[in-house]
Amino acid sequence: MEKERNEIEERLKSTKPLEELKERESELDRKKEEEQAIIQDYNATPSERKAGQDRLAEINEELERLQN
């Protein structure tokens, strides 16, 4: 009985990081959309667009790390 409980607890512990990774991935997807909107905004200055592109590159790198 205790062995079974311990196995269940271990499975629960191992799923938490996955949930956290999925939350982070969702957050990065939201930020990615925001940066893409800045880049495509006709009223954005060239420096705002460049900063958006730089942030987008960083977001894409982090997303790639999370997905591998």
Contact map, one row per residue, 1 for C-alpha under 8 A:
11111000000000000000000000000000000000000000000000000000000000000000
11111100000000000000000000000000000000000000000000000000000000000000
11111110000000000000000000000000000000000000000000000000000000000000
11111111000000000000000000000000000000000000000000000000000000000000
11111111100000000000000000000000000000000000000000000000000000000000
01111111110000000000000000000000000000000000000000000000000000000000
00111111111000000000000000000000000000000000000000000000000000000000
00011111111100000000000000000000000000000000000000000000000000000000
00001111111110000000000000000000000000000000000000000000000000000000
00000111111111000000000000000000000000000000000000000000000000000000
00000011111111100000000000000000000000000000000000000000000000000000
00000001111111110000000000000000000000000000000000000000000000000000
00000000111111111000000000000000000000000000000000000000000000000000
00000000011111111100000000000000000000000000000000000000000000000000
00000000001111111110000000000000000000000000000000000000000000000000
00000000000111111111000000000000000000000000000000000000000000000000
00000000000011111111100000000000000000000000000000000000000000000000
00000000000001111111110000000000000000000000000000000000000000000000
00000000000000111111111000000000000000000000000000000000000000000000
00000000000000011111111100000000000000000000000000000000000000000000
00000000000000001111111110000000000000000000000000000000000000000100
00000000000000000111111111000000000000000000000000000000000000000000
00000000000000000011111111100000000000000000000000000000000000000000
00000000000000000001111111110000000000000000000000000000000000000000
00000000000000000000111111111000000000000000000000000000000000100100
00000000000000000000011111111100000000000000000000000000000000000000
00000000000000000000001111111110000000000000000000000000000000000000
00000000000000000000000111111111000000000000000000000000001000100000
00000000000000000000000011111111100000000000000000000000000000000000
00000000000000000000000001111111110000000000000000000000000000000000
00000000000000000000000000111111111000000000000000000000001000000000
00000000000000000000000000011111111100000000000000000001001100000000
00000000000000000000000000001111111110000000000000000000000000000000
00000000000000000000000000000111111111000000000000000000000000000000
00000000000000000000000000000011111111100000000000011011000000000000
00000000000000000000000000000001111111110000000000011001000000000000
00000000000000000000000000000000111111111000000000000000000000000000
00000000000000000000000000000000011111111001000110010000000000000000
00000000000000000000000000000000001111111001000111011000000000000000
00000000000000000000000000000000000111111100000010000000000000000000
00000000000000000000000000000000000011111111000000000000000000000000
00000000000000000000000000000000000000011111000000000000000000000000
00000000000000000000000000000000000000001111100000000000000000000000
00000000000000000000000000000000000001101111110110000000000000000000
00000000000000000000000000000000000000000011111110000000000000000000
00000000000000000000000000000000000000000001111111000000000000000000
00000000000000000000000000000000000000000000111111100000000000000000
00000000000000000000000000000000000001100001111111110000000000000000
00000000000000000000000000000000000001110001111111111000000000000000
00000000000000000000000000000000000000100000011111111100000000000000
00000000000000000000000000000000000000000000001111111110000000000000
00000000000000000000000000000000001101100000000111111111000000000000
00000000000000000000000000000000001100100000000011111111100000000000
00000000000000000000000000000000000000000000000001111111110000000000
00000000000000000000000000000000001000000000000000111111111000000000
00000000000000000000000000000001001100000000000000011111111100000000
00000000000000000000000000000000000000000000000000001111111110000000
00000000000000000000000000000000000000000000000000000111111111000000
00000000000000000000000000010011000000000000000000000011111111100000
00000000000000000000000000000001000000000000000000000001111111110000
00000000000000000000000000000000000000000000000000000000111111111000
00000000000000000000000000000000000000000000000000000000011111111100
00000000000000000000000010010000000000000000000000000000001111111110
00000000000000000000000000000000000000000000000000000000000111111111
00000000000000000000000000000000000000000000000000000000000011111111
00000000000000000000100010000000000000000000000000000000000001111111
00000000000000000000000000000000000000000000000000000000000000111111
00000000000000000000000000000000000000000000000000000000000000011111
